[in-house]
Amino acid sequence: MNELEQRAAVVAEARRWIGTPYHHLGDVLGAGVDCGMLLVRVYVDTGVVPPFDPRPYSPQWHLHRDDERYLGFLLERGIEVSEPQPGDIMVWKIGRSFAHGGIVVGWPLVVHAYQPEARVVESDISLPSPLSENKRQRFFNPWGRP
């Protein structure tokens, strides 16, 4: 598959997860997933990145530490971009570090496992919400290699 086809596959796979309950460290479609493992499952399962598993991690590490674990995984597997395209990754700084991410399906729509909604959702980031008001955000292209 070329990059355009892979991006379409990523968007389709991300949308398949919509409705899956939020579950810290989970990675089972329909049973439970968190935002980090959603990214792992979608990008690994579509063949965009080689298999890896960032677990274990605390559900509150971002509140107590400055360690940029989440951001580190992205920087190892892609390049930062300023204009998101379908299939790119969006991350937000929550607390002390970048600790929440989702998959851009078509800006400003993002699929993410969102704990406050207790499931995977597709959100319009242009609408008022805690995430849209959080301007501490970055975008990554997993097809660009560092």
C-alpha positions in Angstrom: 0.0 0.0 0.0 1.1 3.5 -0.7 0.9 6.2 2.0 -2.5 7.5 0.9 -3.9 4.0 1.1 -2.3 3.4 4.5 -3.8 6.7 5.8 -7.3 5.5 4.7 -6.7 2.2 6.4 -5.7 3.9 9.6 -8.8 6.1 9.6 -11.0 3.1 8.9 -9.4 1.1 11.7 -9.6 3.9 14.1 -13.3 4.3 13.4 -13.9 0.6 14.0 -12.8 1.2 17.7 -15.5 3.8 18.3 -17.7 2.7 21.2 -15.1 0.4 22.7 -15.1 1.1 26.5 -12.2 3.0 28.0 -10.0 0.7 30.0 -6.5 1.6 31.3 -3.9 -0.6 29.6 -6.6 -2.3 27.5 -6.1 -3.1 23.8 -9.0 -5.3 22.9 -11.5 -4.1 20.3 -15.0 -3.9 21.8 -13.8 -4.8 25.3 -11.5 -2.0 26.4 -8.7 0.3 25.4 -7.0 3.5 26.6 -5.7 6.3 24.3 -2.1 5.1 24.2 -3.0 1.5 23.3 -5.6 2.7 20.8 -2.7 4.3 18.9 -0.5 1.2 19.2 -3.3 -1.1 18.0 -4.3 1.0 15.1 -0.8 1.8 13.7 0.7 -1.6 14.4 -2.3 -3.5 13.2 -2.4 -1.6 9.9 1.3 -2.1 9.4 2.4 1.5 9.7 4.8 0.9 12.6 6.5 -2.2 13.8 5.0 -4.0 16.8 5.8 -2.5 20.3 4.2 -2.4 23.7 4.7 0.6 25.9 3.0 -1.0 28.9 3.1 -0.9 31.9 2.4 2.8 32.7 0.5 4.4 35.6 -2.9 6.0 34.8 -1.7 9.2 36.6 2.0 9.4 35.6 1.4 12.7 33.8 0.1 14.3 37.0 3.2 13.5 39.0 6.2 13.4 36.6 7.7 15.5 33.8 8.8 12.3 32.0 7.6 12.6 28.4 7.1 8.9 27.8 4.1 9.3 25.5 5.9 12.0 23.4 9.0 9.9 23.3 7.2 7.0 21.6 5.9 9.4 19.0 9.2 11.1 18.4 10.8 7.6 17.9 8.2 6.6 15.3 7.4 9.8 13.3 8.0 13.5 12.7 6.2 16.5 14.0 4.0 18.4 11.6 2.1 21.7 11.9 -0.9 20.8 9.6 -2.6 17.5 10.5 -3.6 15.1 7.7 -6.0 12.1 8.0 -4.1 9.4 9.8 -1.8 11.7 11.7 -1.6 11.7 15.5 -2.7 14.5 17.7 -1.5 14.7 21.3 -2.3 17.0 24.2 -0.4 18.1 27.3 -2.4 17.1 30.3 -1.0 17.9 33.6 2.8 17.9 33.5 3.4 16.0 30.2 1.9 15.0 26.9 -0.5 12.3 28.0 -3.5 12.1 25.7 -3.6 11.3 22.0 -5.9 10.5 19.2 -6.0 9.8 15.4 -7.0 12.6 13.0 -9.7 11.3 10.7 -10.1 14.6 8.9 -9.3 17.9 10.6 -10.9 18.8 13.1 -12.3 15.3 13.7 -10.2 13.0 16.0 -10.9 9.5 17.2 -9.6 8.9 20.7 -10.2 6.8 23.8 -11.5 9.5 26.2 -11.8 8.6 29.9 -14.4 11.3 30.6 -16.7 9.7 28.0 -15.7 6.2 29.1 -15.2 5.0 25.6 -13.6 5.6 22.2 -15.3 8.6 20.5 -14.9 10.8 17.4 -14.7 14.4 18.6 -14.9 17.6 16.6 -12.0 19.5 18.2 -13.3 22.8 16.8 -16.3 22.6 19.2 -16.0 23.9 22.8 -14.6 21.2 25.1 -11.7 20.8 27.6 -9.6 19.4 24.7 -10.3 22.1 22.2 -9.5 24.7 24.8 -6.2 23.0 25.6 -3.8 24.8 23.2 -0.9 22.6 24.4 -1.1 20.2 21.5 1.1 18.7 18.8 0.7 16.7 15.6 2.8 13.8 14.3 3.1 12.0 11.0 4.0 8.4 11.5 5.0 8.0 7.9 7.9 10.4 8.3 10.8 8.8 9.9 13.0 10.6 12.4 
